[in-house]
């Protein structure tokens, strides 16, 4: 009898068996089924709703809802997940994405997508970046978020930025808040309303403002701050600003400020206009020499399309936990690259989504830098296992080759920092469909 291995084009069945034995499951992936989804909410500067998707084979995947989101953003999809094969990620994603939306409302869809890729990576024994087409880099550059100091003076900013540089980071973002203009003598015309004070002087409904305008003295104060920052960190450090307007300034005021800051060669001005004002972004982008970046509130490729096609910004800036997860963000970045726009990644979550961002960043050819928003949280790294102590040495994080995301839950670290009592407790009350998730085999009166 002819040995199958001697026949051209045929593989020895014993070799096939050895390949299948390498897959990390208790049975074939085709028999994998989702059996549960549970969450634990970590108390943080922005809370982290961490989720775990369980299967009938013991293997599970981890993800998280976007920072400051709610566990219900994910739990609303549980009845759609139960009984599904998690390997069918695209089919599951298409079913869920209709019910997501911009900002935190995209957090459930995105967090589940991450958990599914982590799960399948563990099943097949490969890192998540491999599902995105492979990696372009072995290390991912980080940029540090730096909150506005309590002493919002040039010296206060200088100390804050020197602290970030001391961590070895080569790319730093800093906040210039509207507070700076209000606290500067004659820095703004008009005063915020009591409603604006209640919200921390941050928000103003369109058309509902008090006539506040930023003055030349206010702009001069911002220039003084940025000048002190540049002197403190030197010219070898890339600098960018966080969103400073929150809709307070008109496009023309942002242009005035942007022009005043041009001598300091910032990498970008972030979110110069409200997220939904695409034409406003383009007006600013076309008028100033400093690059602009935006997109953290946009949901799915569909949400980015207009911004990209109009080249309304110089750099797209999706938050993976709103934009649709890893694969959707990769598609967004690829579409932006076709239009000559690079991608930086906005991020303010736990180490779980941090690693999802690392895998995604590794697979984006036009990638710039990934935000790190947990540098001031002593418990942050202890929420997971598998993250090395010196994980951001030199301002870069190494892309892991471990299966899935490359990290796992540290239950003790999570339990010690819970917002609410309950560590991945039962969510059986979400097992049945809610209104809006009607299924043909279910009657409304049941």
C-alpha positions in Angstrom: 0.0 0.0 0.0 1.3 3.5 -0.9 2.2 5.6 2.1 0.2 8.8 2.0 3.3 10.8 2.7 4.9 9.4 -0.5 2.1 10.9 -2.6 2.8 14.4 -3.9 0.5 17.0 -2.3 -0.7 14.8 0.5 0.3 15.0 4.2 0.8 12.1 6.5 -2.4 11.9 8.8 -0.1 11.5 11.8 1.4 14.9 11.0 -2.1 16.4 10.9 -2.8 14.9 14.2 0.4 16.5 15.7 -0.7 19.9 14.4 -4.1 19.5 16.0 -2.6 18.4 19.3 -0.8 21.8 19.5 -4.2 23.6 19.6 -4.9 24.6 23.2 -8.4 23.2 23.6 -10.0 20.3 25.2 -11.8 19.4 22.0 -11.9 20.8 18.4 -12.4 24.6 18.0 -15.5 23.8 16.0 -17.1 22.6 19.2 -16.2 25.7 21.2 -19.2 27.5 22.7 -19.6 30.6 24.8 -21.2 29.7 28.2 -21.0 32.9 30.3 -19.8 36.5 30.5 -19.0 38.1 33.9 -17.5 41.5 34.9 -15.6 43.2 37.7 -15.4 47.0 37.9 -12.1 48.4 39.0 -12.1 51.8 40.8 -9.6 54.1 39.0 -9.2 57.6 37.7 -11.6 56.4 35.1 -13.2 53.1 36.2 -12.3 49.9 34.3 -15.2 47.5 33.7 -13.2 44.3 33.1 -15.0 41.4 31.4 -14.4 37.7 31.0 -16.0 35.4 28.4 -16.1 31.7 29.4 -16.5 28.7 27.2 -17.5 25.0 27.5 -13.8 24.0 27.2 -12.5 26.0 30.1 -10.6 28.5 28.0 -11.7 32.1 28.5 -11.0 35.5 27.0 -10.6 38.9 28.7 -11.4 42.4 27.7 -12.8 45.6 29.1 -15.4 48.3 28.4 -14.0 51.7 27.8 -12.8 53.7 30.8 -15.6 55.5 32.6 -18.1 53.3 30.8 -20.5 50.9 32.5 -20.6 47.1 32.8 -24.1 47.2 31.3 -22.5 48.4 28.0 -21.2 44.9 27.6 -23.9 42.9 29.5 -26.6 44.0 27.1 -25.0 41.7 24.6 -24.7 38.6 26.8 -27.8 36.9 25.5 -26.5 37.3 21.9 -23.2 35.6 22.9 -24.4 32.5 24.8 -24.2 29.4 22.7 -22.1 31.1 19.9 -18.8 29.7 18.7 -16.3 32.5 19.6 -14.3 31.7 16.6 -16.9 33.3 14.5 -15.8 36.8 15.6 -16.9 38.7 12.5 -20.4 37.3 12.5 -20.8 38.1 16.3 -19.3 41.6 15.8 -21.7 42.4 12.9 -24.6 41.4 15.1 -23.5 43.6 18.0 -22.2 46.7 16.3 -25.7 47.9 15.3 -26.4 48.6 19.0 -23.2 50.5 19.8 -22.6 54.2 19.3 -20.0 57.0 19.8 -18.0 57.5 23.0 -18.6 55.2 25.9 -21.6 53.6 24.1 -19.1 51.9 21.8 -17.3 50.3 24.8 -19.3 47.1 25.1 -19.0 46.1 21.5 -15.3 47.0 21.5 -14.5 45.3 24.8 -16.2 42.0 23.8 -14.3 42.0 20.5 -11.0 42.2 22.4 -12.0 39.3 24.7 -13.0 37.2 21.7 -9.6 37.7 20.0 -7.8 36.9 23.3 -9.9 33.7 23.6 -9.2 32.6 20.1 -5.5 33.5 20.4 -5.3 31.1 23.4 -7.2 28.4 21.5 -4.8 28.4 18.6 -1.7 29.4 20.6 -0.9 32.6 18.7 -0.6 36.3 19.7 -3.5 38.6 18.7 -1.4 40.7 16.3 -1.1 37.6 14.1 -4.9 37.8 13.4 -4.4 41.4 12.2 -2.0 40.4 9.5 1.3 40.2 11.5 3.4 42.9 13.0 5.4 45.8 11.6 7.4 46.4 14.8 8.7 44.5 17.8 8.3 47.5 20.1 5.5 50.1 20.4 6.3 53.7 21.3 4.3 55.2 24.2 3.3 58.7 24.9 2.5 59.8 28.5 -0.6 61.5 29.5 0.1 64.3 32.0 -2.8 65.9 33.8 -2.8 69.6 34.4 -0.9 70.2 37.7 -2.8 71.7 40.7 -0.4 74.6 40.5 -1.3 75.5 36.9 1.7 77.8 36.4 4.7 77.5 34.1 6.7 76.2 37.1 4.0 73.7 38.0 3.9 72.4 34.4 7.7 72.3 34.3 7.9 70.0 37.3 5.1 67.7 36.0 6.8 67.3 32.6 10.2 66.7 34.2 8.7 63.9 36.2 7.4 62.2 33.0 10.8 62.6 31.3 12.5 61.0 34.3 10.4 57.8 33.6 12.3 57.4 30.3 9.5 58.5 28.1 10.3 60.2 24.8 6.8 61.4 23.9 4.7 63.4 26.4 1.2 64.9 26.3 0.1 67.6 28.6 -3.3 69.2 29.4 -4.1 72.8 28.8 -7.5 73.3 30.4 -10.0 76.2 30.0 -9.2 76.8 33.7 -5.9 78.3 32.7 -7.6 81.1 30.8 -10.2 81.8 33.5 -7.5 81.9 36.2 -5.3 84.3 34.2 -6.1 88.0 34.9 -8.0 89.3 31.9 -7.3 85.9 30.2 -10.9 85.6 29.1 -13.8 88.0 28.4 -16.8 86.9 30.3 -17.2 84.3 33.0 -18.6 80.7 32.9 -22.1 80.3 34.0 -23.0 78.5 37.3 -23.9 75.5 35.2 -20.3 75.5 33.8 -18.9 75.8 37.3 -21.0 72.8 38.4 -19.4 70.7 35.7 -15.9 71.8 36.6 -15.8 74.7 34.1 -15.5 72.1 31.3 -18.7 72.0 29.2 -20.9 74.5 27.4 -23.9 73.5 25.4 -23.7 74.8 21.8 -25.4 78.1 21.6 -25.8 78.3 25.3 -22.6 80.1 26.2 -22.1 83.4 28.1 -20.0 85.2 25.5 -16.7 84.0 26.9 -13.8 84.8 24.6 -10.1 84.0 25.0 -8.0 87.1 25.1 -4.4 87.9 23.9 -3.4 87.7 27.6 -4.9 84.3 27.9 -3.1 83.1 24.8 0.1 84.7 26.1 -0.3 82.7 29.3 -0.7 79.4 27.4 2.5 80.3 25.4 4.3 80.9 28.6 3.3 77.5 29.9 4.3 75.7 26.7 7.6 77.6 26.5 8.5 76.4 30.1 7.6 72.9 29.2 9.8 72.9 26.1 12.7 74.3 28.1 12.2 71.7 30.8 12.2 68.6 28.5 14.4 69.8 25.7 14.0 69.4 22.0 14.6 65.6 21.9 11.2 64.9 23.5 8.1 64.9 21.3 5.3 67.0 22.9 1.5 67.3 22.2 -1.4 68.9 23.9 -4.6 67.3 25.2 -7.9 68.8 24.2 -8.1 72.2 25.7 -11.3 73.7 24.3 -14.1 71.3 25.1 -16.2 73.4 22.8 -15.4 76.5 24.7 -13.4 78.2 21.9 -14.5 78.9 18.3 -12.5 77.6 15.4 -11.0 81.1 14.9 -9.9 81.2 18.6 -8.3 77.8 18.3 -6.5 79.0 15.2 -5.1 82.0 17.1 -3.9 79.8 19.8 -2.4 77.2 17.4 -0.5 79.9 15.5 0.9 81.3 18.8 2.2 77.8 19.8 3.9 77.0 16.4 7.4 78.0 17.6 7.4 75.0 20.0 6.9 72.4 17.3 4.3 70.3 19.0 3.5 66.9 17.5 -0.2 67.7 17.5 -3.0 69.7 19.0 -5.6 67.1 20.2 -9.3 67.5 19.6 -9.2 71.2 18.9 -13.0 71.2 18.2 -15.9 69.1 19.5 -15.7 65.5 18.2 -18.7 65.8 15.9 -17.6 69.0 14.2 -15.7 67.6 11.3 -15.8 70.8 9.3 -14.5 72.8 12.3 -11.6 70.4 12.6 -10.8 70.9 8.9 -11.0 74.7 9.3 -8.4 74.6 12.1 -6.2 72.0 10.3 -6.0 73.9 7.1 -5.2 77.2 8.9 -2.3 76.2 11.2 1.1 74.6 10.8 1.0 72.4 13.9 -0.6 69.0 13.1 -4.1 68.2 14.6 -5.3 64.9 15.9 -8.8 63.7 16.8 -11.1 60.7 16.8 -11.3 59.3 20.3 -15.1 59.5 20.4 -15.7 58.1 16.9 -17.3 54.7 16.5 -16.4 52.2 13.7 -14.9 52.7 10.3 -18.2 54.4 9.3 -17.7 57.0 12.0 -14.2 57.9 10.8 -14.9 57.9 7.1 -15.9 61.6 6.7 -13.0 62.8 8.9 -10.5 60.8 6.8 -11.9 61.5 3.4 -12.0 65.3 4.1 -8.5 65.1 5.7 -10.1 67.1 8.5 -7.1 66.2 10.8 -3.5 65.4 10.2 -3.4 62.4 12.5 -6.4 60.1 13.3 -6.6 59.3 17.0 -9.1 56.4 17.7 -9.7 54.9 21.1 -9.7 51.2 20.5 -12.4 50.7 23.2 -14.8 53.0 21.3 -13.8 52.5 17.7 -14.8 48.8 17.6 -11.8 46.8 19.0 -8.6 45.6 17.4 -9.6 44.5 13.9 -11.9 47.5 13.2 -9.2 49.9 14.4 -6.8 48.2 12.1 -9.2 48.8 9.2 -9.6 52.4 10.2 -5.9 53.0 10.3 -5.4 51.3 6.9 -8.1 53.5 5.3 -6.5 56.6 6.8 -3.1 55.5 5.5 -4.6 55.4 2.0 -5.5 59.0 2.4 -2.0 60.0 3.7 -2.9 60.1 7.4 -1.0 58.3 10.2 -2.5 56.8 13.3 -1.9 57.5 17.0 -3.9 55.5 19.6 -5.9 57.2 22.4 -6.1 55.0 25.6 -7.0 55.4 29.3 -7.8 51.9 30.5 -6.4 48.9 32.3 -3.4 46.7 31.3 -5.8 44.4 29.5 -6.9 47.0 26.9 -3.4 48.4 27.0 -2.1 45.1 25.6 -4.9 45.0 23.0 -3.6 48.4 21.9 0.0 47.1 21.7 -1.1 44.2 19.5 -3.1 46.6 17.2 -0.3 49.2 17.1 2.2 46.5 16.1 0.0 45.7 13.1 -0.5 49.3 11.9 2.2 50.4 9.3 1.5 54.1 9.8 1.5 54.0 13.6 2.8 57.0 15.6 2.4 56.4 19.4 0.2 54.8 22.0 -1.1 56.8 25.0 -0.5 55.6 28.6 -2.9 57.1 31.1 -2.1 55.0 34.1 1.4 56.2 35.1 0.1 57.8 38.4 -1.8 54.7 39.5 0.3 52.5 41.9 -2.1 49.5 41.5 -2.3 49.6 37.7 0.3 47.1 36.8 -0.9 44.7 39.5 -4.3 44.2 37.8 -2.8 41.5 35.5 -0.1 38.9 35.4 2.4 38.6 32.6 3.4 42.3 32.4 7.1 42.7 33.2 8.2 45.2 35.8 10.2 47.2 33.3 7.5 46.8 30.6 8.0 50.4 29.2 11.8 50.7 29.4 13.0 53.5 27.2 9.5 54.6 26.5 8.7 51.5 24.4 6.8 48.4 25.2 7.7 45.0 23.7 5.0 43.3 21.6 4.4 39.9 23.4 4.5 36.6 21.6 2.4 34.8 24.1 -1.0 33.5 23.0 -3.9 36.0 22.9 -3.2 39.3 24.6 -0.3 38.0 26.5 -1.6 38.9 30.0 -4.1 37.3 32.4 -6.2 38.4 35.3 -4.6 39.0 38.7 -7.7 38.3 40.8 -6.1 39.6 44.0 -5.1 42.8 42.4 -8.5 43.3 40.9 -10.4 42.4 44.1 -8.3 44.9 46.1 -9.4 47.7 43.8 -13.1 47.1 43.1 -15.6 49.9 42.7 -18.4 47.7 43.8 -18.4 44.4 45.8 -18.4 41.4 43.6 -15.6 39.7 41.7 -16.9 38.2 38.4 -20.1 37.2 40.1 -23.1 35.6 38.3 -24.8 37.7 35.6 -27.6 35.2 34.9 -30.2 38.0 34.9 -28.7 39.0 31.5 -29.0 35.6 29.9 -32.3 36.3 28.2 -32.8 38.8 25.4 -34.1 42.3 26.3 -36.4 44.4 24.2 -34.6 45.3 21.0 -32.7 42.0 20.8 -35.7 40.1 19.5 -35.0 36.6 18.1 -37.4 34.9 15.7 -37.8 31.8 17.9 -38.9 33.9 20.9 -42.3 35.4 21.5 -42.6 38.8 23.0 -44.9 37.6 25.7 -42.4 35.1 27.1 
